């Protein structure tokens, strides 16, 4: 399955360019599940998100390609091929967090255990 465009109303709040996710999904060649994207402050508190979460700013997304092996492939490809602020291996590739800022991307590669 190839994802060419995301058409979801809450994406209007997002600041991450759609091409980042389109490229990641196209590279995977498989469905990419979005686990978390834009969060209101209230939702962020309820899910135990960080006070400085980029999800609240619409700058972050958590995705999964279906399993740890595919998530690692996706993580490695993103690190090597895309511009990003942060890419995070969350809990041994349970999912991949990507964030992007319109200016000043830090290219941080992180691990949450």
Secondary structure, DSSP 8 states (H G I E B T S, - for coil): --------GGGGG--S-HHHHHHHHHHH-S--EEEE----HHHHHHTT--TT-TTTTT-EEEEE-SSHHHHHHHHHHHHHH---SEEEEETTTTEEEEE--SS----EEEEE-
